[in-house]
Structure formats: C-alpha cells, structure tokens
C-alpha cells in the first residue's frame, strides 16, 4: 500500500478508529477506577474488621453484630466478610439463636474460594452446632468428606453422631479412625478411648 492509499484508508475509517481509541481509553480508565474501588473497599473492610475485633474484646456484642453485618452486606467480596460470618455465628449461638448461627455457618460451608482452611473450619463448627441440637443425621451428611487437616475432629464428630443414633459399632469405628490419625503419644488418644469405652461395646 502506497503512502497516499494509506492516508486515504485512514480518512475512510477515521470514525471507526476514533471509536476504537475512545473505547480503549475508557477501558483503561475503568480498569484503574475499579482497582482503586477494590483497594478502597479492602481498606474500609479492614478498618471495620479491626473495630469488630475491639468490640469483641470488650464484650460489646451489639457493636460486634453491627460491624459484622456491615461487612457481610457491604463488603461481601472481601475476606473480612467471611470472618464476620464466624463472629455472627458465635454471638448467635451464645444468644441461643441457633437457626441464625446455622445459616451463617452453612453459607461458609457451601462456598469455595474462601481463605485457606475456613471452609473446613465452618463445617466443623456447624457439625458441633448440629450435635448440640441432636441433629445427628445432618452431622453425618455434612462430614461425608473428611478434610485431611481436620481428620481427627471430623471422625470424632462422626462418632458422636453415630453414638447419638445408637449406631455404637459404627461410632467405635469412627473413634478408631480418629485415633489412627493421631500420634500414639498424643494425650487426646486417651480421651477418645474413654469415649469408646462409654459406648459399652467390646
């Protein structure tokens, strides 16, 4: 293509080129604006989380709840919101509002992409809450897949649930699996053996 032909082509497609240029600039500006927004959200969520922790230390449950609910509703895309759900579950449990606590822990149990270890921690907390309320079958359903990092607790809770259902042989097997996941010298082994003895089966 000669120089004049190139110039003529630019003139012919001038409007299209201008539109493309504007779209590129708009895209770049949008990217930086979104990045700035994300950083602002994270910073604000961090401040709220700090305030929530301070309120927890001073046993101010009303302030803990207010900060936690704000984090969940307004900063749900941040890791702080996930931790806030743990706080809400804790104060709901202490207030005997188990249904609300279950809802928070169930959300955490169902969502992947959370900070490392949070999902299995939520499952354990939810399983303990189920046990307190005699929901033994729900414990077994929840802990069908054991997380290796929480294997001891998972098997123990399964054993507790099986014992609650009077499935003593299965409970014994679960406790044995929990023991097998521990070092032989771990003091917790004796506690699990005591649970097995209390089942009344040989």
Secondary structure as GFF3:
##gff-version 3
##sequence-region A 1 202
A	DSSP	alpha_helix	3	12	.	.	.	ID=ss1
A	DSSP	alpha_helix	14	57	.	.	.	ID=ss2
A	DSSP	alpha_helix	61	74	.	.	.	ID=ss3
A	DSSP	alpha_helix	79	94	.	.	.	ID=ss4
A	DSSP	alpha_helix	98	110	.	.	.	ID=ss5
A	DSSP	alpha_helix	118	132	.	.	.	ID=ss6
A	DSSP	alpha_helix	136	142	.	.	.	ID=ss7
A	DSSP	three_ten_helix	148	150	.	.	.	ID=ss8
A	DSSP	alpha_helix	151	164	.	.	.	ID=ss9
A	DSSP	alpha_helix	168	180	.	.	.	ID=ss10
A	DSSP	alpha_helix	188	198	.	.	.	ID=ss11
###
